[in-house]
Amino acid sequence: MNAVPVRHPGRWAGAIVILLVAAGVAQSVATNANFRWDVVGTYMLDVLVIQGIGWTLLLTVLSMAIAIVLAIALAFMRQSDNPLFRSVSCTWVWFFRGTPVYTQLVFWGLISVLYPKIALGVPFGPELLSFSTQDVVTAFVAAVLGLGLNESAYLAEIFRAGLKSVDPGQSEAAEALGMRKSKIMWRIVLPQAMRVIVPPTGNETIGMLKTTSLVLAVPFTLDLTFATNGIANRTYLPIPLLIVAAIWYLIITSLLMVGQFYIERHFGKGVDNLAPAQIQPAKPAPGAAVPATHHRTPTTEDEVL
């Protein structure tokens, strides 16, 4: 039987159109003198730009660390039998998801105006220690708190969805074996929930990387976006410096995506189904008897099926 492959002229036509458009865009971007690629090359490794990258990465890592810890606690509280815990978790998610992150950052930048002093002591009693709020909540600390608390509300819902995706029978079986609830959560439920949690968490991390450009509201003025904007204002060349920031964001995002890929592969071990071509019937051992196959005359119903 000579099987003739199906022709797909539409695919070839679409591929040709895409290649022509891509070639036209690349040629336009490469030859347009207004992009000032010489300026882009000059400032790609500028000291202020590299420092801005370092501060941006530090903001992203610390904010996500705070957000993940809070999100795990909020997800557990949301599933608790205690109505007070559930109410606190719901209120937290409602507030931080319902207000813009820029507004929250401005609030944290003005926290020293609302509370000029931080005091430690007996409730409704004498003060033991007191600190100036400006000395404790600096611009960097305010930026980390603003980003981390806002992100915790989104991650809490992601973690809750991951925990609910695990079959309750897993926990019931572990309880039947005498395992503690804390051990069941860390050894049974969370490893399986990570398959659902990791992809959206990686997406939120990439979003956090770009959200750090809003910390000017605190104001924190050492991140990548502020560094490139400062150079652009000084040289009156905004487009090349925007390209510099975009290239660096793309590089960092690409590295984060690679890390996400390996984390997903680690937690997805033994879950992905084999392809149909890989599933083959087991061959009998040499010398073993082959079971007889029962034949019957095909009926009209068989022919229809």
N, C-alpha and C positions, 0 to 999 in steps of 0.2 A: 504494500500500500504506500503510494507516494503522497505524503502529506505536504501540501502547498502552504507555506506560511501566509498568514493574513497580511495584506498590505495596509499600511497606515500612512497614506499620503498627507493627511492632516498634521500628523506629528512632525514629519519632515518640514512641512511648510512653516509650522509654528516655530520649530527650532531655528530655521533660517532667519525668520523675522526677528527672533530674540537676539541672535548673534549679530545681525546687522545693526539693531538698535544699540546693543552693548558696545559694538565697535565705534559707532558714531558718538556715543556719550564719552567713551574713553578718549577718542581723538579730540573732542571738543575740550574736555577738561585738561588734557595734556598740552594743548597748543594755545589755550586762552591765557594771554599774558596778565589778565586782571587777577588771576588766582595767586600770582607772585610766589611760585614754588621755591624760588631762591630764598625768600624770607621764611617760608615754612621750614626749609632745611636749616636755616640759621638758628631758629629758636626751638627746634625739636628737642635739643639737649641743653637748653638754657638752664642755668642754676635755679632760677625762680620756678621754672616749669617742673624740674625734677623734685624740688622741695614740695611744690604743690601736689605732685603725684603721691609723695610719701604721706602728707597730711590727709589726702583723700582716702588712701588705703587704710590709714589708721582710724579715721572716722568710721569707715565702712565696717572694719573688723570689730571695733569696740561696740558700735551701735548694734550690729547683728548679734554679738555675744549677749548683750543685755536683753535684746528682744527675744532670743531663743530661750534663755533661762526663764524670763517672765511668761513667755507663751506656753512653755511646758506646765508651769504652775497654774496658769489660767485654764488650760485645757483639762487638767486634772480636777480643778475646782468646778468646772462646768459639768463634769460627770459625777460630782460628789452627791451623796445622799443628803448632805447638809444644805438646807435652803439658803442660808446666809452666804455660804461659799458660792453657790450658783448665782445669787443676786449680785455679789461683788464682781464676779467674772463677767456677767452680762452687762453690768453698768460700765465696767472698764472698756470692753469692746465697743459698746455703744458710743461712749464719749470720744475715744481716740480715733475711731473710724468716722465719726460724724463731723469732726472739725478738721479744717485744712492743716496740713503739716506746716505750712508757712506761718499760720496764726499761732500754732503751738511753739514754733521756734522763736517768734517775737515775744511770746509770753515768757519763755525761759530766759530770753535776753533781758527782760525787764523784771525778773524775779527779785533782784536786789532793791528795786523801788517798792515792791509790795512788802517784802520782808527784809529790812536792812540788816537784821541780826538773826543769827541762828543760835538758839539757847538750848542747853541740855540741863535737865534737873528733874525734880519731883513734880508730877502732874499737879497743877493748881497749887504748887508750893514754891519754895525758893529755887533760884537758878544756881547750878553748880559750875557750868562752863558756858561761855558764849563766844561766838565768832562772827566776824563781819561776813555777810553773805557774798560780797564782792571778792573776798579772798578765797572763799570755798568754791562758789559756783562761778568759775572763770568762763570766758567765752568758749573755750574748748569743751569744758565740762557741760556747759549749757547746750552746746551743739550735740554732744553725744547723748545726753539725756533726752533732748527733744526728738532726735531721730529714733533712738532705741525704744522709748515709750510708745511713740506712734506706731512703729513697726510691730511691736509686741501684739497689738490688737489684731493685725492681719494674720500674723503667724499663729496666734491662738486658734483661729478658725481653721487654719490649715492643719494644725496638729490634732484638733478635735476630729476633723474629717478622717485623718489617718488612723486615729484610735478606733473610730467607729467602723472602719473598713475591715477590721480584724474580726473573724468569726467568734462570737461569744463562746462557742464550744471549746475554743482553745483555753480560755480562762477556766472554764468549768472542769476541763480535764486536768489542768494543773492543780486546781483546788482539790480535786479528788485524790491527787497524789500527795497532798499535804504541803504544798508550797505556800509560802506567805504571799500576801497580795502585792507587797512591794517587789518581791522577787519575780512574781508573775508578770508585773508590769515591765520591769527592766530586762527580763530574760526571755519572755514569751511574746508579749504584746508589742512593745516598741520595735524590736527588730523586724517584725512583719509589717508594722505600720510605716516604717521608714521608706518602703517602696512607694507609698503614696505621698509621704511627706517631702522627700528629697526634691522631686522635680519642681513643685511650686516654690519651695524654699530657695532653690537655686535661682529661680526667676525673681523672687523678692530681693535676693542679694544683689543681683544685677541692677534692679530698680533702686536699691539703696545707694549703690555706687553713684548713680546719676542724681539721686535726690540730695546728695551732699553739696551739690551746687547751690542749694537754697540756704546754706548756713550763713550767708551774708546777712540774713535777717537777725542773727543773734546779737551783734555781728562778729563772725569769725572770718578773718581775711587772709587765710594762708592756703586755702584749697586750690585745686588745679584751675577751676573756672575763674576765680578771682585773680590768680597769677597771670593767666593769659589775657584777661580783660585789662589788667594794669599795664601790661606791655603794649597792648593795642591802643590804649588811651595815650600812652607816651609816644608811640611811633605813628599814630594816625593810620594804622593799617589793621582794621578789625578783621577783614576776611581771612588773611593768612593765619592770624592767631586763633580764630575760630576753627580753622582746619587743623591746627596743631592740637588743640584740645580734643577735637573729634577723633583724630588718629589715636591719641593716647587712651581715650575712653574705649575705642574699639579694640585696642591691644589688650587692655586689662579685662574687658568683657570676654574676649576670646579665651584668655587664660582661665577665667572663672568657668566658662562653659566646658573647657577640657576637664577641669577638676570635677565639675558636676557629672560629666559622663562617667568617670571612673568610680565616683561614689555610687551612682545609680547601678553600675555594673556589679559593684561589690554587694549591695543589698538585694540585687535581683538574681543572685546565684540560685540555681535549682528551680527557678520559677518559670522562666521563658520556655515555652513549648518547643519541641523539636519540629523541624520542618517535615512535611509528609514524606519527602524523599529519604529522610534519615530513619524513618520508622519502617523497619523491615521485619518479616517473620523470622523467628529463631530457626536456625538450621539444626537438624537432628545430628546427634553425635555419630561419629563413624561406627558402623556396625549395629546401630540401634534400629529397631523395627519401625518402619514408617506406618503410622495409623492409616487404616483403609478409609477411603473417601466414599461416602454413600452417594450414589447417583440416582436420580429419578428423572422421569420424562418431563420436560418442561411443559407447562400448561399455558393456556392463553393469558392467564394473569401474569405469569412470569415474563412472557413476551412483552406485555404492556409495560411492566416495571423496567 
